[in-house]
Amino acid sequence: MSAYAPMLAALIALLAGLAVGKAWERYKLRDGTWIDRRRTRESPHYILGLNFLVANQIDLAIDELGKAAGLDANALEVHMILGNLYREKGQVGKAITVHQQLLQRPNLSRLEHAHVLLCLGLDYKRGGFVDRALEAFNEVLRLDPKNEYALVNLEKLQEEQHQWSEAYDTRQRLSKLADADEGPQNQAILAFLENEIGLEAMRRTDYSEAVRHFQSAINLDPRAIPAYLNLGDVRVAQNNDKEADAIWQQLVDVAPDRAYLAFDRLEALAVRTGSPERFTRLCKRLIDENAQDWRARLALSRHLAASGRPRDALDLLFAALVQNPHALGIHQAIWRALGQLRHEPELVDRYSELTRHAIFYLDPHICVRCRYRSTELLWQCPHCHDWNTFVEERIAPAQDTTEVEV
């Protein structure tokens, strides 16, 4: 029994601490007078306001919480919530006024001051007052250096302003505060920021600096796809085709699902260096490794059609169509090939049979965080501003695989 004594003592101490804390929360000195803080929180207006807030009925929540705030003008948390609700309603001016008035209170603790400043920074951000928002978030971090929410919002503002180096420094500060399981995500975001810094150097034609940042991005995250693409582009600009080819081939090996992003570059390089068969072998290897890779078939078909082999191209396109019958790019390529073959009736009939239930679309991509849709693959969502959240949306999987032989 003695082995459990320390644990029992700790539990009793914890319960005692909670009891004292609750008593202090209920009764708090204000101007030398003990007051009952429970009055506001047990108010039906406060409870109703929270219920409406959970139900996303903002107008009703504002009405009830406004009445609850009237019971205690010094109920800081209620006024903070009200200000935040005004911001969500788009009444940014009113939200700013509420939070600025809270900052005028003489007895705010350091942490309370930081919380109100954070709300004010969000007001400024929503209203488009970027400089004021940056100032507010930086002041929050001076008061509370480990405030992760302030760091996240500061980073997003810096990204929106294309202050990539500052955003990188802010993300590094976040990484030091994050749990171990968040490490890979932070590394990936740092890699994307390194890539953006590299792009700035590339636009200045500072190629050595660009290479350093692109390589750093790849070291941080081996699946930093844009860094491979851009690093290869720099090598081409430096007339180093061999190294560019090696970099893009590395992309294909590391992320075969994103290999199609390098197809145009690899094909142009293969043709320019007099070895177009290298691109053909690459596409065939990807198809062998993944029978559902319709993009490799589409790329190879275009290559063959450009080489005067429309019939071989069409066979590949029909096989791609089985895997993704809705991709508009495949249909456009098929009609170009059929045109080259003067619309042979047998081939047109085969195409009609394969597309009987198809719905055409232009390769849509969707953000898995906020459901924003785009016709192209984006590395940062323009709506929620998260990194690397886009996936290709497939309307329906292929049901007939009899055509997949090429």
Secondary structure, 3 states (H helix, E strand, C coil): CHHHHHHHHHHHHHHHHHHHHHHHHHEEEECCEEEECHHHHCCHHHHHHHHHHHCCCHHHHHHHHHHHHHHCCCCHHHHHHHHHHHHHCCCHHHHHHHHHHHHCCCCCCHHHHHHHHHHHHHHHHHHCCHHHHHHHHHHHHHHCCCCHHHHHHHHHHHHHCCCHHHHHHHHHHHHHHCCHHHHHHHHHHHHHHHHHHHHHHHHCCCHHHHHHHHHHHHHHCCCCHHHHHHHHHHHHHCCCHHHHHHHHHHHHHHCHHHHHHHHHHHHHHHHHCCCCHHHHHHHHHHHHHCCCCHHHHHHHHHHHHHCCCHHHHHHHHHHHHHHCCCEHHHHHHHHHHHHHCCCCHHHHHHHHHHCCCCCCECCCEEECCCCCEECCCCCECCCCCCECCEEECCCCCCCCCCCCCC
